[in-house]
Amino acid sequence: MRTKTVFVCTNCEAESYKWQGYCSNCGEWNTLEEKTVTKKDDKARKTSGKSSIAKKIQPLSKVPINSSERIVTGIKEFDRVMGGGVVRDSLSIITAKPGAGKSTLLLQVAGELAQKGLKILYASGEESESQIKNRADRIFSTIDDNLLVYCDNDLNNVIANVNEANPDLIILDSIQTFIMPDVSDSRAGSPTQTMECANAMLQLAKDTKRPRAVIMVGQMTKKDEMAGLRALEHLVDAVLIIEGENEEELRGLSVSKNRFGSTWERGFFTMSEKGLVSIDNPSEFFMTKRDDGELVGGSALTVIRDGSRSIIVEVESLVSHSFTPYPSRICECIPKDQLNTLISVLEQKSGVMLYDKNVVLKSTGGLRLKEQSVNLCVLMSIVSSVKNKGIPGNTAFVADVGLTGELKKVPTLEQRIRELDRMGFDRVFVAKNDVHIKQTYENIKVCQCKNIQDVIRMLFSL
């Protein structure tokens, strides 16, 4: 055995043989920590290759198929994002900004599963037992005895309790606060400690004799990225992200990686005093309920595709006279450049002049609209506000708009129209060249138009 002193970067784990103010690999300052490492000599390395094989290779055709049994929590939006529930031998991580509701959501998951008879261990390295109990009292009317709690940042002690209590699900809050002193002497949150702790939890989850589900909380940096090495994301089976600002009621739960399900699903919740409440019918949530025959200028409806489902969304606009040479363009639901482009098309192709008008655009519920299929709805919302003529609430718009003012077809139009038909809509405007639709539906009439002038003419009888 030979020992030597090296300097390891706590940010990227790059090694340097001398100390310097910054890491030459990642460029971060004051991240080099001195370490003494032990290496085998040449003779030891040659001998080590003769050790017995712990696990032998086998033909792929002979490998038994794991059905990946899932644990259904009963929280519909959470189960949807996870692909139908939590897989029993999986390792997942959830991240979000501070205060977004990571710990609250996982405590709700733990409480729901505990009531179903599963044994849950909630281990925290940053909170005390009393703090977790206070949150649980706020969320639950009664706390099941199957929900166990342990607060200590030494992961070895957590693993010892896991072996003793034998839980079905382990929640680790958060992975960056735990350490394994016998493996590394670096601080909690360093790349070395984080990866060692994550690998230890991976071994627990993938134990063939006693598989367990493990969900870890991951901290987020100021750049809205999960703290730690990218290797942490590669290690886990699923990466969940909670979206939404602390002052907003709406929360979105999306998945950027899922080995056991789709990677484009998203769930919606509202933050309340009782925790995160699942929005089981988003189409109702993202629309304003109005009385029959009530028309409000500036409101229009469209359908977006979010994962495997269609969601009806309301777009509202306010157009007012500007008293400055440069009118305002305020928008949070779509990029500002997209709004300016649509306004230019509307002015040039339909004669609706907005050069001296302020335009404010938003979506009900604060939902960000990333699809081009909302463009026709945005324009009709603006025209409705300019003319101060309301659009009937049973009318929707699903089409992209080109620079020529012509309507363009959108993908998965059939599924979008079916959602409108299910919700009882009477009419939907789509592109004329989109032929991938049925001729008739139960409730809704499909109006195929060539350009925005045709839509304005039919909508406002001009």
Secondary structure, DSSP 8 states (H G I E B T S, - for coil): -EEEEEEEETTT--EESS--SB-TTT--BS-EEEEEEEE--HHHHHHHTTS--SS----GGGS------EE--S-HHHHHHTTSSEETT-EEEEE-STTSSHHHHHHHHHHHHHHTT--EEEEESSS-HHHHHHHHHHH-SS--TTEEEEE-SBHHHHHHHHHHH--SEEEEE-GGG-B-TTT--S-TTSHHHHHHHHHHHHHHHT-SSS--EEEEEE-B-TTSSBSS-HHHHHHSSEEEEEE--TT-SEEEEEEEEETTS-SS-EEEEEEETTEEEE-S-HHHHTS----TT---TTEEEEEEEETTEEEEEEEEEEEEE--SSS--EEESSS-HHHHHHHHHHHHHHH----TTEEEEEEEGGG-----GGGHHHHHHHHHHHHHT----TTEEE--EE-TTSBEE--TTHHHHHHHHHHTT--EEEEETT---S-S--SS-EEEEESBHHHHHHHHHT-
